[in-house]
């Protein structure tokens, strides 16, 4: 973990991460660490930890807004959370997740919405799902000066078409298609690629085959980096936990414990105690009581 410099909120080893950082790390064989973030305090903590990149993922629809899946998430909701993250992060590369139907309708709308992530949301890049069917869109966004991260394998916005949250690339035909799509995305100019819920051997094979960094989520250790939903790894989302998640904390359980203790203290009148109370000087209190007594007899 980075040490914070005195009189600043920046780490002593502060260095702005960019898409070039991703490429340099792949060239040096160094793993890239990325997590999702959706608000100011989380972004601040992530940035101070030295994280390489923060993905403002449309997963916020489930873990923050309580939607059943990511499909209902809107551009306005994404931009709202992007702005909050941008206010908290100074060092990490910030990537905004383009929500469902923000890039599928037309190339023109996709470029416009991608631009909003940078112009209004404070992001440095965008991520969108899909392979060969998105090449024209990806090229147009990149030609507008906006870096694009691809996303293959399990693509949550296509959950209805996929028939559920199932691993992808487990047949010869599916594995070949994912590999081909990865090569297409590399050729189109994506600076990086998320591989979600695909066999570890396939993810490692693709990672060695393409020149751009791969970021795995449920895709084994052979990728060039890893990403997790921050609420999953902190044990903050209690509906379900994907098999590939390692829990580094149990914040949901800790929150329930703290809430229960607070309720107990309030009911028993243990809180607030004297140390949590504002006092008035005795002289001022007696003057107050005297004035009230006089007022009552007028």
ZAMARGU-4260 file (C-alpha; in steps of 0.2 Angstrom, whole numbers, plus 5000, padded with zeros to 4 digits):
<rodrens>
0) 5000/5000/5000 | 5006/5017/4996 | 5011/5030/5010 | 5002/5046/5009 | 5013/5062/5008
5) 5011/5075/5022 | 4999/5089/5019 | 4992/5081/5003 | 4980/5067/4999 | 4993/5060/4986
10) 5004/5045/4989 | 5023/5048/4990 | 5025/5037/4974 | 5011/5047/4965 | 5012/5044/4946
15) 4997/5047/4935 | 4992/5030/4927 | 4987/5031/4908 | 4984/5018/4895 | 5002/5018/4892
20) 5004/5012/4909 | 4994/4996/4904 | 5005/4993/4889 | 5021/4996/4899 | 5016/4983/4912
25) 5012/4970/4899 | 5029/4973/4891 | 5037/4971/4908 | 5027/4956/4913 | 5019/4966/4928
30) 5001/4962/4933 | 4988/4976/4932 | 4977/4978/4947 | 4959/4985/4943 | 4943/4986/4954
35) 4926/4994/4951 | 4922/5010/4961 | 4905/5020/4961 | 4907/5034/4973 | 4919/5047/4980
40) 4925/5039/4997 | 4928/5022/4988 | 4938/5031/4974 | 4948/5040/4987 | 4953/5024/4996
45) 4956/5015/4980 | 4967/5029/4973 | 4977/5030/4989 | 4980/5011/4989 | 4989/5013/4973
50) 4977/5004/4961 | 4981/5005/4943 | 4963/5008/4936 | 4946/5011/4943 | 4931/5004/4932
55) 4915/5013/4935 | 4905/4998/4930 | 4887/4996/4925 | 4887/4983/4939 | 4883/4998/4950
60) 4865/4994/4944 | 4865/4979/4955 | 4877/4982/4969 | 4872/5001/4972 | 4855/5004/4964
65) 4847/4987/4968 | 4842/4982/4950 | 4840/4963/4945 | 4854/4965/4932 | 4864/4978/4922
70) 4851/4981/4908 | 4841/4995/4916 | 4856/5006/4920 | 4855/5023/4911 | 4868/5035/4904
75) 4863/5048/4917 | 4865/5036/4931 | 4883/5031/4925 | 4888/5049/4923 | 4882/5053/4940
80) 4893/5040/4948 | 4908/5044/4936 | 4908/5062/4942 | 4909/5056/4960 | 4923/5044/4956
85) 4933/5057/4947 | 4932/5069/4962 | 4940/5056/4973 | 4954/5048/4961 | 4969/5058/4956
90) 4981/5044/4951 | 4971/5029/4944 | 4966/5027/4926 | 4947/5030/4926 | 4936/5019/4914
95) 4918/5022/4912 | 4907/5007/4907 | 4895/5011/4893 | 4877/5005/4898 | 4865/4995/4888
100) 4858/5004/4872 | 4871/5018/4874 | 4881/5011/4859 | 4870/4998/4851 | 4858/5010/4842
105) 4870/5019/4830 | 4888/5023/4828 | 4884/5042/4830 | 4875/5040/4846 | 4889/5028/4853
110) 4903/5041/4849 | 4892/5055/4857 | 4889/5045/4873 | 4907/5040/4874 | 4912/5058/4873
115) 4900/5062/4887 | 4910/5050/4898 | 4926/5060/4896 | 4918/5078/4895 | 4904/5076/4908
120) 4910/5061/4918 | 4928/5065/4920 | 4934/5047/4914 | 4949/5044/4903 | 4942/5029/4893
125) 4927/5019/4890 | 4923/5001/4890 | 4910/4992/4880 | 4904/4974/4877 | 4905/4964/4861
130) 4917/4958/4847 | 4916/4958/4828 | 4898/4966/4829 | 4905/4981/4837 | 4921/4985/4826
135) 4914/5000/4817 | 4908/5008/4833 | 4924/5005/4842 | 4934/5012/4827 | 4923/5027/4827
140) 4925/5030/4846 | 4944/5028/4845 | 4945/5040/4830 | 4937/5053/4841 | 4951/5052/4853
145) 4943/5041/4866 | 4952/5026/4872 | 4942/5010/4872 | 4943/4994/4882 | 4934/4979/4875
150) 4924/4965/4884 | 4922/4947/4879 | 4916/4931/4886 | 4902/4933/4898 | 4894/4950/4893
155) 4881/4954/4907 | 4871/4966/4895 | 4868/4951/4884 | 4861/4941/4899 | 4844/4938/4891
160) 4852/4932/4875 | 4865/4921/4884 | 4851/4913/4894 | 4859/4918/4911 | 4876/4920/4919
165) 4885/4905/4912 | 4904/4903/4908 | 4908/4906/4889 | 4921/4898/4878 | 4919/4880/4884
170) 4916/4872/4867 | 4929/4873/4852 | 4918/4884/4842 | 4915/4896/4856 | 4933/4897/4861
175) 4938/4900/4843 | 4925/4914/4841 | 4932/4923/4857 | 4950/4921/4851 | 4945/4928/4834
180) 4935/4943/4842 | 4950/4947/4853 | 4961/4948/4838 | 4947/4959/4829 | 4947/4971/4845
185) 4966/4972/4845 | 4966/4977/4826 | 4952/4989/4829 | 4963/4999/4842 | 4956/4994/4859
190) 4970/4998/4872 | 4965/4983/4883 | 4952/4969/4884 | 4942/4962/4898 | 4939/4943/4898
195) 4925/4937/4909 | 4921/4920/4915 | 4930/4910/4901 | 4941/4895/4904 | 4958/4899/4911
200) 4968/4890/4898 | 4959/4900/4884 | 4961/4917/4893 | 4980/4913/4895 | 4981/4908/4877
205) 4973/4924/4871 | 4984/4934/4883 | 4999/4927/4875 | 4992/4929/4857 | 4988/4948/4857
210) 4998/4963/4861 | 4986/4972/4871 | 4984/4969/4890 | 4970/4957/4895 | 4960/4960/4912
215) 4953/4944/4919 | 4937/4942/4929 | 4934/4924/4932 | 4947/4920/4919 | 4961/4913/4929
220) 4979/4920/4933 | 4985/4919/4915 | 4978/4936/4911 | 4989/4952/4911 | 4978/4959/4925
225) 4963/4956/4936 | 4947/4966/4940 | 4933/4962/4953 | 4917/4971/4958 | 4923/4980/4974
230) 4907/4976/4983 | 4910/4957/4980 | 4928/4957/4986 | 4923/4967/5002 | 4908/4956/5006
235) 4897/4971/5004 | 4884/4963/4992 | 4874/4950/5000 | 4862/4943/4986 | 4875/4931/4979
240) 4894/4930/4977 | 4901/4923/4960 | 4912/4908/4962 | 4928/4917/4956 | 4927/4930/4969
245) 4939/4930/4984 | 4932/4940/4999 | 4944/4951/5007 | 4932/4957/5020 | 4914/4955/5026
250) 4908/4972/5027 | 4890/4967/5025 | 4891/4957/5041 | 4901/4971/5050 | 4888/4984/5045
255) 4874/4973/5052 | 4884/4971/5068 | 4886/4989/5070 | 4868/4993/5066 | 4862/4981/5079
260) 4874/4988/5092 | 4868/5006/5088 | 4850/5001/5090 | 4853/4992/5106 | 4862/5008/5113
265) 4848/5019/5108 | 4835/5008/5115 | 4845/5007/5132 | 4849/5026/5131 | 4867/5022/5132
270) 4869/5033/5116 | 4872/5047/5116 | 4883/5048/5131 | 4890/5064/5139 | 4906/5063/5127
275) 4894/5064/5112 | 4884/5079/5120 | 4886/5098/5117 | 4886/5107/5134 | 4881/5125/5139
280) 4891/5134/5152 | 4882/5133/5169 | 4882/5152/5171 | 4873/5154/5154 | 4861/5140/5158
285) 4856/5149/5174 | 4854/5165/5165 | 4843/5156/5152 | 4832/5149/5166 | 4830/5166/5174
290) 4825/5174/5158 | 4812/5160/5155 | 4805/5162/5173 | 4803/5181/5171 | 4794/5178/5154
295) 4782/5166/5162 | 4776/5179/5174 | 4774/5194/5162
</rodrens>
